[in-house]
């Protein structure tokens, strides 16, 4: 049991990098699997294109995104 917890923590660190840590996407994608935490750009809805868009964590399964 303890080994599984350590393994999950290490996986989050590898996926995270600087900034916020990835969410737990367990049961966020419903029956779709595998559900993975991904960074996605957030487009604020301006009419002009920007060079940089802020990113946020979402849970992804196939081509669908879900809120964590």
Secondary structure, 3 states (H helix, E strand, C coil): CHHHHHHHHHHHHHHHCCCCCCCCCCCCCCCCCCCEEEEEECCCCCCCCCCCCCEEEEEEECCEEECC
